[in-house]
Amino acid sequence: MKQHKLLLILGLASLGLLTAPNPAKAFTLVDRTGFTDTDFENLRKNGEFSELFVAEGRIGDRSGAGTYELSINNASGTPVEERQFNWLPNTLVDFSLEYTGNEVTYTVGDRTLTSTALTGSISDIFLRTYAQKDGLTSPDNQNNFVQLSNIQLYENGSNVGQTITSLASSGTATNSDTDYIQLSNISSGFKLTGQTLFNWEGTAPTFSNLAYQIKVGNTTPKSVPEPGTVGAILLTTVISVGYGKTKKLKSKQN
């Protein structure tokens, strides 16, 4: 009898767990300590994350002409919007990235980039910083550093921001440095604000050798049993309990 009750309880519990509505959840911060570019590319190759767009800030050539320093890129890495920006060493610059579901607005300092070419639902944001090691640009280039700080995430048009931990990368004499933060369970509309800082000593690095990216897209959703599967679980449980009772009754009659 106890076994029959246990089967019935487990079956009903499974039905309740699988059919209960999922309440709206705030974003979650995923621990990505030690995460590398190789790890990120493996997520993409395995279909676990697909980019919708990337907002980028990079050292470029800081000349106000020539190569760009700010861009909104599509999933292939091609800029759909780009701007010039003269980064100054050890200087905090405000930034914001807003996505409404059909428009991207990316502002750094006094420069604003917008695009309506990248639309769709999203669930996750990866923040990445990268600093090259000493001496790659010139022998006297050293102590390259990039940081995203005072980060706030506003979800669904909310005017209450949620604080995100700072992210920074520091190049050394022997190694370049890459760091990641992942924000998961993001609703389609969001605004991300904060400050960025580039620093170096000697000759400045160039192109994307000192940079950050905000990678926006989707992780693969976990599979949820179809209603038919849920019903089958309950039906199997009920049949099992009924069969057990019938078998026990026949044993008594014999």
C-alpha positions as CSV (number, residue, x, y, z in Angstrom):
1,M,0.0,0.0,0.0
2,K,2.8,2.4,0.9
3,Q,4.5,1.7,-2.4
4,H,1.2,2.5,-4.3
5,K,0.8,5.8,-2.4
6,L,4.4,6.7,-3.1
7,L,4.0,6.1,-6.9
8,L,0.9,8.2,-6.9
9,I,2.5,11.0,-5.0
10,L,5.5,11.0,-7.2
11,G,3.3,11.1,-10.3
12,L,1.2,14.0,-9.1
13,A,4.3,15.8,-8.0
14,S,5.9,15.4,-11.4
15,L,2.7,16.7,-13.0
16,G,2.6,19.7,-10.7
17,L,6.3,20.5,-11.3
18,L,6.1,20.2,-15.0
19,T,2.9,22.1,-15.5
20,A,3.2,24.9,-12.9
21,P,3.7,28.3,-14.6
22,N,7.2,29.7,-14.4
23,P,7.2,33.0,-12.6
24,A,9.1,35.9,-14.1
25,K,12.7,35.9,-12.9
26,A,15.3,38.6,-12.6
27,F,18.6,38.2,-14.5
28,T,21.2,35.8,-13.0
29,L,24.9,36.4,-12.9
30,V,26.8,33.4,-14.2
31,D,30.2,32.6,-12.7
32,R,32.7,32.8,-15.6
33,T,35.9,32.8,-13.6
34,G,38.7,31.5,-15.9
35,F,36.5,31.7,-19.0
36,T,38.4,32.1,-22.2
37,D,37.8,33.1,-25.8
38,T,38.1,29.4,-26.7
39,D,35.4,28.6,-24.2
40,F,33.1,31.2,-25.7
41,E,33.7,30.0,-29.3
42,N,32.9,26.5,-28.2
43,L,29.6,27.7,-26.9
44,R,28.9,29.2,-30.3
45,K,30.1,26.2,-32.3
46,N,28.0,23.8,-30.1
47,G,24.9,25.9,-30.6
48,E,24.7,26.9,-26.9
49,F,24.9,30.6,-27.6
50,S,24.0,32.6,-30.7
51,E,24.9,36.3,-31.0
52,L,22.3,38.8,-32.2
53,F,24.6,41.8,-32.0
54,V,27.8,43.1,-30.4
55,A,28.5,46.6,-29.1
56,E,32.2,47.2,-29.1
57,G,34.7,49.7,-27.9
58,R,38.4,49.4,-28.9
59,I,41.5,51.5,-28.8
60,G,41.7,51.7,-32.6
61,D,44.1,54.4,-33.7
62,R,42.6,57.2,-31.6
63,S,43.2,59.6,-34.5
64,G,39.7,60.7,-35.1
65,A,40.1,59.4,-38.6
66,G,41.0,56.1,-40.2
67,T,40.0,52.9,-38.2
68,Y,37.0,53.1,-36.0
69,E,36.9,52.8,-32.2
70,L,33.2,52.3,-31.6
71,S,30.8,49.9,-33.4
72,I,27.7,47.9,-33.4
73,N,28.4,44.5,-35.1
74,N,26.2,41.9,-36.5
75,A,26.5,38.2,-35.6
76,S,29.2,37.8,-38.3
77,G,31.4,40.5,-36.6
78,T,30.7,43.0,-39.4
79,P,30.1,46.6,-38.2
80,V,26.6,47.9,-39.2
81,E,27.4,51.2,-37.4
82,E,30.8,52.7,-36.4
83,R,32.2,55.9,-35.0
84,Q,35.5,57.5,-34.2
85,F,36.6,58.1,-30.6
86,N,39.8,59.5,-29.1
87,W,40.4,57.5,-26.0
88,L,42.5,59.3,-23.4
89,P,44.6,57.2,-20.9
90,N,43.2,56.7,-17.4
91,T,40.0,58.6,-18.1
92,L,36.5,57.3,-17.2
93,V,34.0,57.5,-20.0
94,D,30.2,56.9,-19.6
95,F,28.6,54.4,-21.8
96,S,25.1,52.9,-22.3
97,L,23.6,50.2,-24.4
98,E,19.8,50.0,-24.9
99,Y,17.9,47.4,-26.8
100,T,14.1,47.6,-27.3
101,G,13.7,44.4,-29.3
102,N,13.8,46.2,-32.6
103,E,16.4,49.0,-32.1
104,V,19.9,49.2,-30.6
105,T,21.2,52.4,-29.2
106,Y,24.8,52.5,-28.1
107,T,26.3,55.7,-26.5
108,V,29.9,56.3,-25.4
109,G,30.8,59.7,-24.2
110,D,29.3,62.1,-26.7
111,R,29.0,59.6,-29.6
112,T,25.8,57.7,-30.2
113,L,25.3,54.7,-32.6
114,T,21.9,53.3,-33.5
115,S,20.6,50.4,-35.6
116,T,17.3,48.8,-36.5
117,A,18.9,46.1,-38.6
118,L,19.3,43.7,-35.6
119,T,16.1,42.5,-34.2
120,G,14.8,39.5,-32.2
121,S,14.4,38.2,-28.7
122,I,17.4,37.8,-26.5
123,S,18.2,36.0,-23.2
124,D,21.9,36.5,-22.4
125,I,24.6,39.1,-22.4
126,F,28.3,38.4,-22.3
127,L,30.7,41.2,-21.3
128,R,34.3,40.7,-22.4
129,T,37.4,42.8,-21.8
130,Y,40.8,42.2,-23.4
131,A,44.3,43.7,-22.8
132,Q,47.3,42.7,-24.8
133,K,50.6,41.8,-23.1
134,D,53.5,44.3,-23.0
135,G,55.6,45.0,-26.1
136,L,53.2,43.8,-28.9
137,T,52.7,47.3,-30.3
138,S,56.2,48.6,-29.6
139,P,59.0,47.8,-27.2
140,D,58.0,50.5,-24.8
141,N,54.2,49.6,-24.6
142,Q,53.3,48.1,-21.2
143,N,50.7,47.9,-18.5
144,N,47.7,47.8,-20.8
145,F,44.5,47.9,-18.9
146,V,40.7,48.1,-19.7
147,Q,37.8,48.2,-17.2
148,L,34.0,48.3,-17.2
149,S,32.8,49.6,-13.9
150,N,29.7,51.1,-12.2
151,I,27.6,48.8,-14.3
152,Q,23.8,48.9,-13.9
153,L,21.2,46.7,-15.7
154,Y,17.7,48.0,-16.2
155,E,15.2,45.4,-17.4
156,N,11.9,45.8,-19.2
157,G,12.0,49.6,-19.1
158,S,12.4,49.7,-15.3
159,N,13.9,52.8,-13.8
160,V,15.5,50.7,-11.0
161,G,19.0,49.5,-12.0
162,Q,20.6,46.3,-10.7
163,T,24.3,46.5,-10.0
164,I,26.7,44.3,-11.9
165,T,30.2,43.5,-10.7
166,S,33.1,45.4,-12.5
167,L,35.1,43.6,-15.2
168,A,38.8,44.4,-16.0
169,S,41.7,42.9,-17.9
170,S,45.4,43.7,-17.4
171,G,48.2,42.8,-19.7
172,T,51.6,41.8,-18.3
173,A,55.1,41.3,-19.6
174,T,54.3,37.6,-20.3
175,N,50.6,37.4,-20.9
176,S,47.6,39.0,-22.5
177,D,44.4,38.9,-20.4
178,T,40.8,38.2,-21.3
179,D,37.9,38.2,-18.9
180,Y,34.1,37.6,-19.1
181,I,30.9,38.1,-17.3
182,Q,27.6,36.5,-18.3
183,L,24.2,37.8,-17.5
184,S,21.5,35.2,-18.1
185,N,17.6,35.2,-18.1
186,I,17.5,38.7,-19.6
187,S,14.2,39.9,-21.0
188,S,14.1,41.2,-24.6
189,G,14.1,44.9,-23.5
190,F,17.1,46.2,-21.4
191,K,19.4,49.1,-20.8
192,L,23.0,48.6,-19.6
193,T,24.9,51.6,-18.3
194,G,28.4,52.1,-16.8
195,Q,31.8,53.6,-17.3
196,T,34.8,52.3,-19.3
197,L,38.5,53.1,-18.8
198,F,41.5,52.4,-21.0
199,N,45.0,52.9,-19.8
200,W,48.6,52.1,-20.9
201,E,52.2,53.2,-20.6
202,G,54.5,54.2,-23.4
203,T,53.2,53.8,-27.0
204,A,49.4,53.1,-27.1
205,P,48.2,49.7,-28.3
206,T,46.2,49.7,-31.6
207,F,43.1,48.2,-33.2
208,S,41.4,45.6,-30.9
209,N,44.5,45.0,-28.7
210,L,42.8,46.9,-25.9
211,A,39.0,46.5,-26.1
212,Y,35.7,45.5,-24.7
213,Q,32.6,43.9,-26.2
214,I,29.0,43.5,-25.1
215,K,27.8,40.4,-26.8
216,V,24.0,40.1,-26.9
217,G,22.1,37.0,-27.9
218,N,20.4,33.7,-26.9
219,T,21.4,30.6,-25.1
220,T,19.8,27.3,-26.1
221,P,16.6,26.9,-24.0
222,K,16.3,23.8,-21.9
223,S,13.8,21.3,-23.3
224,V,10.4,21.2,-21.5
225,P,8.2,18.1,-21.8
226,E,5.2,18.5,-24.1
227,P,1.7,18.4,-22.5
228,G,1.3,14.9,-24.0
229,T,4.4,13.7,-22.2
230,V,3.2,15.2,-18.9
231,G,-0.1,13.4,-19.3
232,A,1.7,10.2,-20.1
233,I,3.6,10.4,-16.8
234,L,0.4,10.7,-14.8
235,L,-1.4,8.0,-16.8
236,T,1.5,5.6,-16.3
237,T,1.5,6.3,-12.6
238,V,-2.2,5.7,-12.3
239,I,-2.0,2.5,-14.3
240,S,0.8,1.3,-12.2
241,V,-1.1,1.9,-9.0
242,G,-4.3,0.3,-10.4
243,Y,-2.4,-2.7,-11.6
244,G,-0.8,-3.2,-8.2
245,K,-4.1,-3.0,-6.4
246,T,-5.7,-5.5,-8.9
247,K,-2.8,-7.9,-8.5
248,K,-3.0,-7.8,-4.7
249,L,-6.8,-8.4,-4.8
250,K,-6.3,-11.5,-7.0
251,S,-3.7,-12.8,-4.7
252,K,-6.1,-12.6,-1.8
253,Q,-8.9,-14.3,-3.7
254,N,-6.6,-17.2,-4.6
